[in-house]
Amino acid sequence: MDSVRSLLLVGPRQPLPGFVPDATLLNLSDIAETELAEAREQVQRLLEAGHRVYLHVHEVQTQRVRDDLLATLIEGVYGVSVPGVVSTDQLTYVDSLLEEVERRAGITEGLTALGVWIDSARGLVLASQLAGGSHRLTWLGVDEGALAAEVGVDAQPQSEPLEYAWYTVVFAAQANDLPAINGAALDVDTESEVDAARLARQAGLRGMLTRYENAAPRFNEIFPAPPAETPETPESDAS
């Protein structure tokens, strides 16, 4: 199981972070097509600095994902982070796009990982299906801010609707041997995010996404490291 205690969301023009988190998500979801070349340069800089890079692409329904991948999926990129997924058909579509772009980029087919965000009521209802919808999946995320906005409640981790979302995603992920992670909140400060991370840890989530570089190292202290894999011991022949 990958370590996903700290995930940092960065933009194409943002200075390189001084801290290397468990995963760095390059945010492509709100940039124009004219900015993709600049985003590709940022990918290269992040890779050279030792970051495990995920491309946080546009939502599938925007039909921008293929362009995002063609412009920025290069050798060394670890995975793709996909928001707004509400069906296993969309996961299958992203899988097929990745196969196409991997071939074009000379990347071994199937090598690129996939992280999926549950950020709508429809996606939440289908969480267990989405968690088992692709062999590429390495984590399942819950975007509490988007879910809170959809049902019209304050984005407070203590609220019952958001706790329900946390537990739903945690159990869906666990059933498929995946870690569940919490999304970055909007309009909060570092301390508020750290408090949210502590509550998420109590709910069984394994990590959290942030926009604040100084919050990411503290997530590594809050969330436990994944259990080390125990090598299989060959069975001895019966005497």
KAKAFEN-V479120 format. One record per run of one state. SS is the DSSP state (alpha for helix, beta for strand, coil for the rest). FROM is the first residue (numbers start at 1). TO is the last residue. If there is no record, write none. Layout:
SS|FROM|TO + SS|FROM|TO
This chain:
coil|1|5 + beta|6|10 + coil|11|22 + beta|23|27 + coil|28|32 + alpha|33|48 + coil|49|52 + beta|53|57 + coil|58|59 + alpha|60|62 + coil|63|64 + alpha|65|72 + coil|73|78 + beta|79|82 + coil|83|87 + alpha|88|105 + coil|106|112 + beta|113|118 + coil|119|120 + alpha|121|125 + coil|126|126 + alpha|127|131 + coil|132|136 + beta|137|142 + coil|143|143 + alpha|144|151 + coil|152|159 + alpha|160|174 + coil|175|178 + beta|179|182 + coil|183|189 + alpha|190|202 + coil|203|206 + beta|207|210 + coil|211|212 + alpha|213|222 + coil|223|239
